[in-house]
């Protein structure tokens, strides 16, 4: 797991890249930090895919049914 000072450094790096990263790149960076802080086990790519599916499904559920 990351130490508190490592988290601060990573968060500052993300804030510093705010203007240069796309929203999807920013989300991926945040998911990576979350993964490292909470487990860091397994493959990040598999974790990322699951989280993106969760986000997509959450938004799909909020859509109105097709007419």
PDB file with SEQRES, HELIX, SHEET and CRYST1 records, atoms N, CA, C and O in Angstrom:
SEQRES   1 A   67  UNK UNK UNK UNK UNK UNK UNK UNK UNK UNK UNK UNK UNK          
SEQRES   2 A   67  UNK UNK UNK UNK UNK UNK UNK UNK UNK UNK UNK UNK UNK          
SEQRES   3 A   67  UNK UNK UNK UNK UNK UNK UNK UNK UNK UNK UNK UNK UNK          
SEQRES   4 A   67  UNK UNK UNK UNK UNK UNK UNK UNK UNK UNK UNK UNK UNK          
SEQRES   5 A   67  UNK UNK UNK UNK UNK UNK UNK UNK UNK UNK UNK UNK UNK          
SEQRES   6 A   67  UNK UNK                                                      
HELIX    1 AA1 UNK A    4  UNK A   16  1                                  13    
HELIX    2 AA2 UNK A   23  UNK A   38  1                                  16    
HELIX    3 AA3 UNK A   44  UNK A   62  1                                  19    
CRYST1    1.000    1.000    1.000  90.00  90.00  90.00 P 1           1          
ATOM      1  N   UNK A   1       0.833  -1.188   0.000  1.00  0.00           N  
ATOM      2  CA  UNK A   1       0.000   0.000   0.000  1.00  0.00           C  
ATOM      3  C   UNK A   1       0.873   1.245   0.000  1.00  0.00           C  
ATOM      4  O   UNK A   1       2.018   1.230   0.452  1.00  0.00           O  
ATOM      5  N   UNK A   2       0.300   2.319  -0.520  1.00  0.00           N  
ATOM      6  CA  UNK A   2       1.041   3.570  -0.570  1.00  0.00           C  
ATOM      7  C   UNK A   2       1.117   4.224   0.802  1.00  0.00           C  
ATOM      8  O   UNK A   2       0.187   4.123   1.602  1.00  0.00           O  
ATOM      9  N   UNK A   3       2.207   4.878   1.058  1.00  0.00           N  
ATOM     10  CA  UNK A   3       2.372   5.653   2.276  1.00  0.00           C  
ATOM     11  C   UNK A   3       1.679   7.001   2.073  1.00  0.00           C  
ATOM     12  O   UNK A   3       1.514   7.431   0.931  1.00  0.00           O  
ATOM     13  N   UNK A   4       1.268   7.680   3.152  1.00  0.00           N  
ATOM     14  CA  UNK A   4       0.563   8.960   3.014  1.00  0.00           C  
ATOM     15  C   UNK A   4       1.307   9.982   2.160  1.00  0.00           C  
ATOM     16  O   UNK A   4       0.680  10.691   1.372  1.00  0.00           O  
ATOM     17  N   UNK A   5       2.618  10.073   2.297  1.00  0.00           N  
ATOM     18  CA  UNK A   5       3.359  11.051   1.499  1.00  0.00           C  
ATOM     19  C   UNK A   5       3.369  10.680   0.025  1.00  0.00           C  
ATOM     20  O   UNK A   5       3.426  11.565  -0.829  1.00  0.00           O  
ATOM     21  N   UNK A   6       3.314   9.382  -0.297  1.00  0.00           N  
ATOM     22  CA  UNK A   6       3.248   8.950  -1.689  1.00  0.00           C  
ATOM     23  C   UNK A   6       1.900   9.315  -2.299  1.00  0.00           C  
ATOM     24  O   UNK A   6       1.826   9.679  -3.473  1.00  0.00           O  
ATOM     25  N   UNK A   7       0.837   9.218  -1.506  1.00  0.00           N  
ATOM     26  CA  UNK A   7      -0.495   9.573  -1.978  1.00  0.00           C  
ATOM     27  C   UNK A   7      -0.544  11.060  -2.305  1.00  0.00           C  
ATOM     28  O   UNK A   7      -1.084  11.452  -3.339  1.00  0.00           O  
ATOM     29  N   UNK A   8       0.012  11.883  -1.433  1.00  0.00           N  
ATOM     30  CA  UNK A   8       0.026  13.336  -1.659  1.00  0.00           C  
ATOM     31  C   UNK A   8       0.767  13.656  -2.951  1.00  0.00           C  
ATOM     32  O   UNK A   8       0.301  14.476  -3.743  1.00  0.00           O  
ATOM     33  N   UNK A   9       1.904  13.026  -3.172  1.00  0.00           N  
ATOM     34  CA  UNK A   9       2.682  13.267  -4.387  1.00  0.00           C  
ATOM     35  C   UNK A   9       1.864  12.877  -5.606  1.00  0.00           C  
ATOM     36  O   UNK A   9       1.809  13.628  -6.580  1.00  0.00           O  
ATOM     37  N   UNK A  10       1.221  11.704  -5.568  1.00  0.00           N  
ATOM     38  CA  UNK A  10       0.431  11.262  -6.706  1.00  0.00           C  
ATOM     39  C   UNK A  10      -0.746  12.190  -6.960  1.00  0.00           C  
ATOM     40  O   UNK A  10      -1.048  12.495  -8.113  1.00  0.00           O  
ATOM     41  N   UNK A  11      -1.414  12.643  -5.913  1.00  0.00           N  
ATOM     42  CA  UNK A  11      -2.546  13.544  -6.080  1.00  0.00           C  
ATOM     43  C   UNK A  11      -2.084  14.878  -6.661  1.00  0.00           C  
ATOM     44  O   UNK A  11      -2.779  15.451  -7.500  1.00  0.00           O  
ATOM     45  N   UNK A  12      -0.926  15.383  -6.232  1.00  0.00           N  
ATOM     46  CA  UNK A  12      -0.394  16.630  -6.785  1.00  0.00           C  
ATOM     47  C   UNK A  12      -0.079  16.455  -8.263  1.00  0.00           C  
ATOM     48  O   UNK A  12      -0.317  17.362  -9.060  1.00  0.00           O  
ATOM     49  N   UNK A  13       0.456  15.290  -8.637  1.00  0.00           N  
ATOM     50  CA  UNK A  13       0.767  15.032 -10.037  1.00  0.00           C  
ATOM     51  C   UNK A  13      -0.510  15.038 -10.869  1.00  0.00           C  
ATOM     52  O   UNK A  13      -0.531  15.570 -11.979  1.00  0.00           O  
ATOM     53  N   UNK A  14      -1.565  14.451 -10.336  1.00  0.00           N  
ATOM     54  CA  UNK A  14      -2.830  14.427 -11.064  1.00  0.00           C  
ATOM     55  C   UNK A  14      -3.375  15.839 -11.214  1.00  0.00           C  
ATOM     56  O   UNK A  14      -3.823  16.223 -12.295  1.00  0.00           O  
ATOM     57  N   UNK A  15      -3.338  16.616 -10.131  1.00  0.00           N  
ATOM     58  CA  UNK A  15      -3.816  18.007 -10.206  1.00  0.00           C  
ATOM     59  C   UNK A  15      -2.989  18.803 -11.213  1.00  0.00           C  
ATOM     60  O   UNK A  15      -3.533  19.614 -11.961  1.00  0.00           O  
ATOM     61  N   UNK A  16      -1.679  18.574 -11.234  1.00  0.00           N  
ATOM     62  CA  UNK A  16      -0.804  19.301 -12.145  1.00  0.00           C  
ATOM     63  C   UNK A  16      -1.039  18.958 -13.601  1.00  0.00           C  
ATOM     64  O   UNK A  16      -0.727  19.751 -14.489  1.00  0.00           O  
ATOM     65  N   UNK A  17      -1.588  17.783 -13.850  1.00  0.00           N  
ATOM     66  CA  UNK A  17      -1.838  17.347 -15.216  1.00  0.00           C  
ATOM     67  C   UNK A  17      -3.276  17.609 -15.650  1.00  0.00           C  
ATOM     68  O   UNK A  17      -3.687  17.173 -16.726  1.00  0.00           O  
ATOM     69  N   UNK A  18      -4.035  18.308 -14.834  1.00  0.00           N  
ATOM     70  CA  UNK A  18      -5.451  18.546 -15.090  1.00  0.00           C  
ATOM     71  C   UNK A  18      -5.677  19.116 -16.489  1.00  0.00           C  
ATOM     72  O   UNK A  18      -6.579  18.669 -17.198  1.00  0.00           O  
ATOM     73  N   UNK A  19      -4.873  20.092 -16.893  1.00  0.00           N  
ATOM     74  CA  UNK A  19      -5.080  20.728 -18.188  1.00  0.00           C  
ATOM     75  C   UNK A  19      -4.580  19.857 -19.351  1.00  0.00           C  
ATOM     76  O   UNK A  19      -4.997  20.061 -20.491  1.00  0.00           O  
ATOM     77  N   UNK A  20      -3.706  18.906 -19.081  1.00  0.00           N  
ATOM     78  CA  UNK A  20      -3.124  18.132 -20.176  1.00  0.00           C  
ATOM     79  C   UNK A  20      -3.772  16.766 -20.363  1.00  0.00           C  
ATOM     80  O   UNK A  20      -3.577  16.139 -21.404  1.00  0.00           O  
ATOM     81  N   UNK A  21      -4.525  16.292 -19.397  1.00  0.00           N  
ATOM     82  CA  UNK A  21      -5.149  14.977 -19.514  1.00  0.00           C  
ATOM     83  C   UNK A  21      -6.616  15.113 -19.911  1.00  0.00           C  
ATOM     84  O   UNK A  21      -7.300  16.066 -19.537  1.00  0.00           O  
ATOM     85  N   UNK A  22      -7.072  14.134 -20.675  1.00  0.00           N  
ATOM     86  CA  UNK A  22      -8.492  14.085 -21.002  1.00  0.00           C  
ATOM     87  C   UNK A  22      -9.245  13.592 -19.765  1.00  0.00           C  
ATOM     88  O   UNK A  22      -8.633  13.024 -18.861  1.00  0.00           O  
ATOM     89  N   UNK A  23     -10.553  13.798 -19.712  1.00  0.00           N  
ATOM     90  CA  UNK A  23     -11.309  13.281 -18.568  1.00  0.00           C  
ATOM     91  C   UNK A  23     -11.151  11.762 -18.387  1.00  0.00           C  
ATOM     92  O   UNK A  23     -11.082  11.282 -17.256  1.00  0.00           O  
ATOM     93  N   UNK A  24     -11.095  11.015 -19.476  1.00  0.00           N  
ATOM     94  CA  UNK A  24     -10.935   9.566 -19.343  1.00  0.00           C  
ATOM     95  C   UNK A  24      -9.552   9.197 -18.801  1.00  0.00           C  
ATOM     96  O   UNK A  24      -9.419   8.232 -18.048  1.00  0.00           O  
ATOM     97  N   UNK A  25      -8.536   9.950 -19.177  1.00  0.00           N  
ATOM     98  CA  UNK A  25      -7.194   9.707 -18.633  1.00  0.00           C  
ATOM     99  C   UNK A  25      -7.146  10.036 -17.144  1.00  0.00           C  
ATOM    100  O   UNK A  25      -6.503   9.331 -16.366  1.00  0.00           O  
ATOM    101  N   UNK A  26      -7.825  11.105 -16.753  1.00  0.00           N  
ATOM    102  CA  UNK A  26      -7.880  11.471 -15.341  1.00  0.00           C  
ATOM    103  C   UNK A  26      -8.591  10.385 -14.541  1.00  0.00           C  
ATOM    104  O   UNK A  26      -8.134  10.012 -13.461  1.00  0.00           O  
ATOM    105  N   UNK A  27      -9.713   9.873 -15.066  1.00  0.00           N  
ATOM    106  CA  UNK A  27     -10.443   8.815 -14.371  1.00  0.00           C  
ATOM    107  C   UNK A  27      -9.575   7.571 -14.225  1.00  0.00           C  
ATOM    108  O   UNK A  27      -9.548   6.959 -13.158  1.00  0.00           O  
ATOM    109  N   UNK A  28      -8.867   7.192 -15.284  1.00  0.00           N  
ATOM    110  CA  UNK A  28      -7.991   6.021 -15.216  1.00  0.00           C  
ATOM    111  C   UNK A  28      -6.910   6.217 -14.150  1.00  0.00           C  
ATOM    112  O   UNK A  28      -6.604   5.285 -13.406  1.00  0.00           O  
ATOM    113  N   UNK A  29      -6.335   7.407 -14.071  1.00  0.00           N  
ATOM    114  CA  UNK A  29      -5.310   7.696 -13.062  1.00  0.00           C  
ATOM    115  C   UNK A  29      -5.868   7.562 -11.650  1.00  0.00           C  
ATOM    116  O   UNK A  29      -5.226   6.988 -10.770  1.00  0.00           O  
ATOM    117  N   UNK A  30      -7.062   8.095 -11.443  1.00  0.00           N  
ATOM    118  CA  UNK A  30      -7.688   8.002 -10.128  1.00  0.00           C  
ATOM    119  C   UNK A  30      -8.023   6.561  -9.764  1.00  0.00           C  
ATOM    120  O   UNK A  30      -7.842   6.149  -8.619  1.00  0.00           O  
ATOM    121  N   UNK A  31      -8.511   5.798 -10.735  1.00  0.00           N  
ATOM    122  CA  UNK A  31      -8.804   4.386 -10.470  1.00  0.00           C  
ATOM    123  C   UNK A  31      -7.522   3.630 -10.124  1.00  0.00           C  
ATOM    124  O   UNK A  31      -7.539   2.730  -9.284  1.00  0.00           O  
ATOM    125  N   UNK A  32      -6.420   3.990 -10.767  1.00  0.00           N  
ATOM    126  CA  UNK A  32      -5.153   3.336 -10.461  1.00  0.00           C  
ATOM    127  C   UNK A  32      -4.730   3.626  -9.016  1.00  0.00           C  
ATOM    128  O   UNK A  32      -4.314   2.719  -8.295  1.00  0.00           O  
ATOM    129  N   UNK A  33      -4.837   4.879  -8.601  1.00  0.00           N  
ATOM    130  CA  UNK A  33      -4.486   5.231  -7.223  1.00  0.00           C  
ATOM    131  C   UNK A  33      -5.396   4.497  -6.247  1.00  0.00           C  
ATOM    132  O   UNK A  33      -4.930   3.975  -5.235  1.00  0.00           O  
ATOM    133  N   UNK A  34      -6.692   4.456  -6.547  1.00  0.00           N  
ATOM    134  CA  UNK A  34      -7.639   3.749  -5.680  1.00  0.00           C  
ATOM    135  C   UNK A  34      -7.249   2.273  -5.574  1.00  0.00           C  
ATOM    136  O   UNK A  34      -7.230   1.710  -4.480  1.00  0.00           O  
ATOM    137  N   UNK A  35      -6.938   1.654  -6.708  1.00  0.00           N  
ATOM    138  CA  UNK A  35      -6.535   0.239  -6.739  1.00  0.00           C  
ATOM    139  C   UNK A  35      -5.287   0.013  -5.885  1.00  0.00           C  
ATOM    140  O   UNK A  35      -5.234  -0.943  -5.111  1.00  0.00           O  
ATOM    141  N   UNK A  36      -4.278   0.889  -6.018  1.00  0.00           N  
ATOM    142  CA  UNK A  36      -3.047   0.751  -5.237  1.00  0.00           C  
ATOM    143  C   UNK A  36      -3.318   0.917  -3.744  1.00  0.00           C  
ATOM    144  O   UNK A  36      -2.745   0.190  -2.932  1.00  0.00           O  
ATOM    145  N   UNK A  37      -4.178   1.858  -3.372  1.00  0.00           N  
ATOM    146  CA  UNK A  37      -4.451   2.131  -1.969  1.00  0.00           C  
ATOM    147  C   UNK A  37      -5.281   1.033  -1.316  1.00  0.00           C  
ATOM    148  O   UNK A  37      -5.107   0.753  -0.130  1.00  0.00           O  
ATOM    149  N   UNK A  38      -6.174   0.413  -2.065  1.00  0.00           N  
ATOM    150  CA  UNK A  38      -7.104  -0.526  -1.458  1.00  0.00           C  
ATOM    151  C   UNK A  38      -6.758  -1.999  -1.649  1.00  0.00           C  
ATOM    152  O   UNK A  38      -7.279  -2.851  -0.930  1.00  0.00           O  
ATOM    153  N   UNK A  39      -5.908  -2.302  -2.585  1.00  0.00           N  
ATOM    154  CA  UNK A  39      -5.505  -3.702  -2.706  1.00  0.00           C  
ATOM    155  C   UNK A  39      -4.200  -3.815  -3.472  1.00  0.00           C  
ATOM    156  O   UNK A  39      -3.216  -4.351  -2.964  1.00  0.00           O  
ATOM    157  N   UNK A  40      -4.197  -3.308  -4.692  1.00  0.00           N  
ATOM    158  CA  UNK A  40      -3.006  -3.419  -5.514  1.00  0.00           C  
ATOM    159  C   UNK A  40      -2.714  -4.853  -5.916  1.00  0.00           C  
ATOM    160  O   UNK A  40      -1.640  -5.159  -6.435  1.00  0.00           O  
ATOM    161  N   UNK A  41      -3.679  -5.727  -5.673  1.00  0.00           N  
ATOM    162  CA  UNK A  41      -3.479  -7.136  -6.011  1.00  0.00           C  
ATOM    163  C   UNK A  41      -4.133  -7.436  -7.350  1.00  0.00           C  
ATOM    164  O   UNK A  41      -5.065  -6.751  -7.771  1.00  0.00           O  
ATOM    165  N   UNK A  42      -3.637  -8.460  -8.004  1.00  0.00           N  
ATOM    166  CA  UNK A  42      -4.172  -8.838  -9.299  1.00  0.00           C  
ATOM    167  C   UNK A  42      -3.708  -7.852 -10.362  1.00  0.00           C  
ATOM    168  O   UNK A  42      -2.822  -7.028 -10.134  1.00  0.00           O  
ATOM    169  N   UNK A  43      -4.324  -7.962 -11.513  1.00  0.00           N  
ATOM    170  CA  UNK A  43      -3.969  -7.087 -12.629  1.00  0.00           C  
ATOM    171  C   UNK A  43      -4.787  -5.807 -12.577  1.00  0.00           C  
ATOM    172  O   UNK A  43      -6.006  -5.855 -12.416  1.00  0.00           O  
ATOM    173  N   UNK A  44      -4.127  -4.665 -12.711  1.00  0.00           N  
ATOM    174  CA  UNK A  44      -4.854  -3.399 -12.727  1.00  0.00           C  
ATOM    175  C   UNK A  44      -5.831  -3.362 -13.887  1.00  0.00           C  
ATOM    176  O   UNK A  44      -6.948  -2.867 -13.737  1.00  0.00           O  
ATOM    177  N   UNK A  45      -5.432  -3.875 -15.039  1.00  0.00           N  
ATOM    178  CA  UNK A  45      -6.293  -3.812 -16.227  1.00  0.00           C  
ATOM    179  C   UNK A  45      -7.635  -4.501 -15.982  1.00  0.00           C  
ATOM    180  O   UNK A  45      -8.673  -3.996 -16.410  1.00  0.00           O  
ATOM    181  N   UNK A  46      -7.628  -5.636 -15.304  1.00  0.00           N  
ATOM    182  CA  UNK A  46      -8.882  -6.336 -14.991  1.00  0.00           C  
ATOM    183  C   UNK A  46      -9.727  -5.500 -14.030  1.00  0.00           C  
ATOM    184  O   UNK A  46     -10.941  -5.396 -14.201  1.00  0.00           O  
ATOM    185  N   UNK A  47      -9.086  -4.900 -13.013  1.00  0.00           N  
ATOM    186  CA  UNK A  47      -9.781  -4.019 -12.084  1.00  0.00           C  
ATOM    187  C   UNK A  47     -10.392  -2.842 -12.835  1.00  0.00           C  
ATOM    188  O   UNK A  47     -11.550  -2.488 -12.610  1.00  0.00           O  
ATOM    189  N   UNK A  48      -9.618  -2.242 -13.721  1.00  0.00           N  
ATOM    190  CA  UNK A  48     -10.069  -1.089 -14.504  1.00  0.00           C  
ATOM    191  C   UNK A  48     -11.298  -1.450 -15.346  1.00  0.00           C  
ATOM    192  O   UNK A  48     -12.277  -0.704 -15.376  1.00  0.00           O  
ATOM    193  N   UNK A  49     -11.238  -2.578 -16.017  1.00  0.00           N  
ATOM    194  CA  UNK A  49     -12.374  -3.003 -16.853  1.00  0.00           C  
ATOM    195  C   UNK A  49     -13.632  -3.209 -16.020  1.00  0.00           C  
ATOM    196  O   UNK A  49     -14.718  -2.804 -16.432  1.00  0.00           O  
ATOM    197  N   UNK A  50     -13.498  -3.837 -14.852  1.00  0.00           N  
ATOM    198  CA  UNK A  50     -14.668  -4.042 -13.968  1.00  0.00           C  
ATOM    199  C   UNK A  50     -15.253  -2.717 -13.505  1.00  0.00           C  
ATOM    200  O   UNK A  50     -16.470  -2.533 -13.506  1.00  0.00           O  
ATOM    201  N   UNK A  51     -14.381  -1.791 -13.109  1.00  0.00           N  
ATOM    202  CA  UNK A  51     -14.858  -0.495 -12.635  1.00  0.00           C  
ATOM    203  C   UNK A  51     -15.551   0.286 -13.744  1.00  0.00           C  
ATOM    204  O   UNK A  51     -16.574   0.928 -13.504  1.00  0.00           O  
ATOM    205  N   UNK A  52     -15.004   0.235 -14.953  1.00  0.00           N  
ATOM    206  CA  UNK A  52     -15.627   0.931 -16.077  1.00  0.00           C  
ATOM    207  C   UNK A  52     -16.994   0.318 -16.392  1.00  0.00           C  
ATOM    208  O   UNK A  52     -17.940   1.045 -16.697  1.00  0.00           O  
ATOM    209  N   UNK A  53     -17.104  -1.000 -16.321  1.00  0.00           N  
ATOM    210  CA  UNK A  53     -18.405  -1.650 -16.530  1.00  0.00           C  
ATOM    211  C   UNK A  53     -19.398  -1.206 -15.470  1.00  0.00           C  
ATOM    212  O   UNK A  53     -20.564  -0.959 -15.777  1.00  0.00           O  
ATOM    213  N   UNK A  54     -18.946  -1.102 -14.222  1.00  0.00           N  
ATOM    214  CA  UNK A  54     -19.823  -0.630 -13.146  1.00  0.00           C  
ATOM    215  C   UNK A  54     -20.315   0.788 -13.423  1.00  0.00           C  
ATOM    216  O   UNK A  54     -21.495   1.084 -13.238  1.00  0.00           O  
ATOM    217  N   UNK A  55     -19.422   1.654 -13.861  1.00  0.00           N  
ATOM    218  CA  UNK A  55     -19.791   3.034 -14.171  1.00  0.00           C  
ATOM    219  C   UNK A  55     -20.793   3.062 -15.325  1.00  0.00           C  
ATOM    220  O   UNK A  55     -21.809   3.753 -15.250  1.00  0.00           O  
ATOM    221  N   UNK A  56     -20.513   2.325 -16.375  1.00  0.00           N  
ATOM    222  CA  UNK A  56     -21.395   2.275 -17.545  1.00  0.00           C  
ATOM    223  C   UNK A  56     -22.774   1.759 -17.153  1.00  0.00           C  
ATOM    224  O   UNK A  56     -23.787   2.344 -17.537  1.00  0.00           O  
ATOM    225  N   UNK A  57     -22.820   0.668 -16.393  1.00  0.00           N  
ATOM    226  CA  UNK A  57     -24.111   0.095 -15.994  1.00  0.00           C  
ATOM    227  C   UNK A  57     -24.900   1.033 -15.092  1.00  0.00           C  
ATOM    228  O   UNK A  57     -26.125   1.101 -15.190  1.00  0.00           O  
ATOM    229  N   UNK A  58     -24.214   1.753 -14.216  1.00  0.00           N  
ATOM    230  CA  UNK A  58     -24.886   2.715 -13.338  1.00  0.00           C  
ATOM    231  C   UNK A  58     -25.578   3.794 -14.165  1.00  0.00           C  
ATOM    232  O   UNK A  58     -26.715   4.168 -13.878  1.00  0.00           O  
ATOM    233  N   UNK A  59     -24.898   4.289 -15.182  1.00  0.00           N  
ATOM    234  CA  UNK A  59     -25.486   5.326 -16.029  1.00  0.00           C  
ATOM    235  C   UNK A  59     -26.604   4.752 -16.892  1.00  0.00           C  
ATOM    236  O   UNK A  59     -27.635   5.399 -17.073  1.00  0.00           O  
ATOM    237  N   UNK A  60     -26.415   3.550 -17.425  1.00  0.00           N  
ATOM    238  CA  UNK A  60     -27.459   2.912 -18.231  1.00  0.00           C  
ATOM    239  C   UNK A  60     -28.757   2.746 -17.449  1.00  0.00           C  
ATOM    240  O   UNK A  60     -29.847   2.935 -17.990  1.00  0.00           O  
ATOM    241  N   UNK A  61     -28.632   2.392 -16.172  1.00  0.00           N  
ATOM    242  CA  UNK A  61     -29.813   2.195 -15.337  1.00  0.00           C  
ATOM    243  C   UNK A  61     -30.592   3.491 -15.131  1.00  0.00           C  
ATOM    244  O   UNK A  61     -31.789   3.457 -14.848  1.00  0.00           O  
ATOM    245  N   UNK A  62     -29.927   4.616 -15.269  1.00  0.00           N  
ATOM    246  CA  UNK A  62     -30.574   5.905 -15.070  1.00  0.00           C  
ATOM    247  C   UNK A  62     -31.234   6.460 -16.328  1.00  0.00           C  
ATOM    248  O   UNK A  62     -31.951   7.459 -16.272  1.00  0.00           O  
ATOM    249  N   UNK A  63     -30.987   5.800 -17.477  1.00  0.00           N  
ATOM    250  CA  UNK A  63     -31.588   6.237 -18.726  1.00  0.00           C  
ATOM    251  C   UNK A  63     -33.058   5.877 -18.769  1.00  0.00           C  
ATOM    252  O   UNK A  63     -33.490   4.880 -18.190  1.00  0.00           O  
ATOM    253  N   UNK A  64     -33.813   6.699 -19.461  1.00  0.00           N  
ATOM    254  CA  UNK A  64     -35.229   6.383 -19.664  1.00  0.00           C  
ATOM    255  C   UNK A  64     -35.329   5.281 -20.696  1.00  0.00           C  
ATOM    256  O   UNK A  64     -34.491   5.189 -21.594  1.00  0.00           O  
ATOM    257  N   UNK A  65     -36.362   4.430 -20.575  1.00  0.00           N  
ATOM    258  CA  UNK A  65     -36.535   3.348 -21.552  1.00  0.00           C  
ATOM    259  C   UNK A  65     -36.757   3.914 -22.958  1.00  0.00           C  
ATOM    260  O   UNK A  65     -37.274   5.019 -23.119  1.00  0.00           O  
ATOM    261  N   UNK A  66     -36.363   3.151 -23.955  1.00  0.00           N  
ATOM    262  CA  UNK A  66     -36.599   3.566 -25.356  1.00  0.00           C  
ATOM    263  C   UNK A  66     -38.108   3.547 -25.607  1.00  0.00           C  
ATOM    264  O   UNK A  66     -38.824   2.697 -25.077  1.00  0.00           O  
ATOM    265  N   UNK A  67     -38.580   4.493 -26.420  1.00  0.00           N  
ATOM    266  CA  UNK A  67     -40.026   4.508 -26.715  1.00  0.00           C  
ATOM    267  C   UNK A  67     -40.461   3.343 -27.577  1.00  0.00           C  
ATOM    268  O   UNK A  67     -41.642   3.224 -27.905  1.00  0.00           O  
TER     269      UNK A  67                                                      
END                                                                             
